Amino acid sequence: MKQASTHVFSWRRAARLGGTALLAVTALAFTPRAHAKGNSPAAPVRLEVNDSPVARDGKFTTSFAPVVKKVSPSVVKVFVTAKAKSTTLSGADIPDRHRFFGEEENPQDLPRQFRAPKQHGVGSGVIVTKDGYILTNNHVVESATDVKVALDDGREFSAKVIGRDPQTDIAVLKIDAHGLPFLTLADSDKIEVGDVVLAIGNPFGIGQTVTTGIVSAKGRATLGLDYEDFIQTDAAINPGNSGGALVDTDGRLIGINTAILSESGGNQGIGFAVPTNLARWVMDGLMQNGRVERGFLGVNIQDLTPDLAKEFKLDHATGALVSEVTPQSPADKAGLKGGDVIVQFNGKPVTDSRHLKLQVGATKAGSSVPLKILRDGASKTLQVTVKELPGDKLAKASSSTDQTEDALHGVGVVDLDRTSRAELDVPERVTGALVSQVEPGSAAYEAGLRTGDVITEINRKPLKNAEQAVAACAKPADKQTLVKVWSHGGSRYVVVDETKAS
């Protein structure tokens, strides 16, 4: 079982924008890969960071070969095996179908289950510590049963998925090796549009490839993730580059290549990379806490338009407009009201609602920070104590890529909140974990668990939230789990037998 958000961006589907697709850049391959063992959350990792700005003296070099030689040993290939999926075909869908003894006279109307072969993917990764910690994209490894990493020198290692954060599309891997070449991280906030950058990865699985371009834009939010602050570049990025390195001319890591905007599926000069400051924050959370803890204010916010700015007596359309304040939330207790415009958070300017979301999310729960607002055109400063985002259970450290030491495989759960109770008409007396995802073909799916069910007991132990549900599934005594479920028809018991998974 895993804790998850009900709004997970699927990298298997392209988001269409007027005929142009946003595509994750992970290529397909068909090479069997070795099995990766499980792993528990590791101790904090010390990354090497150089936050000095890159030289901008106007001079241009005739070769980037020294940078490539410095960086390329730290960029790896990531080979992933995902488990097979079954599909149902009717007899009419099966070409040249032969009859067998014992079949009915007209078998074409009978559906049949067919098991697709295992899927193999190829992506990239970046070594960021000498003892084998690797940054890559979540969408590269999210469905993996086996992960293997190949170094530039030809060595191969089984990799453990330490943690994943779908909300930023970052994942952390670990290989059992020492003395590895690793990249120093730059302060990605200090890059500027026009800076020369190099993209290094494994496009189409053909081998390590280097391309060059410039930073085309900063702060892009176009892929539909919960937390976005992408670097846009025209350096050529193609399928297989996902998780690879975007570096500056000093050879420092400034981003993890993630996606492209394309009409053809190939590079068209618009690529996106997760900036290292965001990736570093996610990695720190996964390593230190086993998950990413995000701050919470308790407000609904929106961007300002010129018309809204005029109505709220503002000279400019920057900041985040508060449309609603959640009762008893940190914002409510600090005195924030609907119609307020947040222009500074913790001493840093707020340009729009996305900016504020990133700043609040990166704030540690319990921190007391100043909040500068404009109310009826007048400036006012409030003090707010940030709490942890309720139900933010998506970014959990993976205990194993194999998941054999866990019950209820393929089930995602979140906490029940007031919104979900209202939408699903769940009575107040019902407590437990709301099922946000059930993987088709899993033992839980076969037992009858569905999205929207509420798990109230596991092995006769009552549950109050998603975290208790996950804990109850850890290291089960056997392959059968007794689950009590509430749905609109009332409560019922089901037995989830992992030996019967498709």
Buried (B, 14 or more C-beta within 10 A) or exposed (E): BBBBBBEBBEBEEBBEEEEBBBBBBBBEBEEEBEEBEBBEBBEEBEBEBEEEBBEEEEEEEEEBEEBBEBBBBBBBBBBBBBBEBEEEEEBEEEEEBEEEEEEEEEBEEEEEEEEEEBBBBBBBBBBBBEBBBBBBBBBBBBBBBBBBBBBBEEEBBBBBBBBBBBBBBBBBBBBEBEEBBBBBBBBBBBBEEEBBBBBBBBBBBEEBBBBBBBBBEBBBBBBEBBBBBBBBBBBBBBBBBBBBBBBBBBBBBBBBBBBBBBEEEBBBBBBBBBBBBBBBBBBBBBBBBBBBBBBBBBBEBEBBEEEBBEEBEBEEBBBBBBEEBBEEBBBBBBBBEEBBBBBBBBEEEBBBBBBBBBBBBBBEBEEEBEBBBBBEEEEEEBEBEBBBBBBBBBBBBBBBBBBEEBBBBBBBBBBBEEEBBEEBEBEEEBBBBBBBBBBEBBBBBBBBBEEBBBBBBBBEEEBEBBBBBBEBBEEBEEBBBEBBBBBEEEEEEBEBBBEEBB
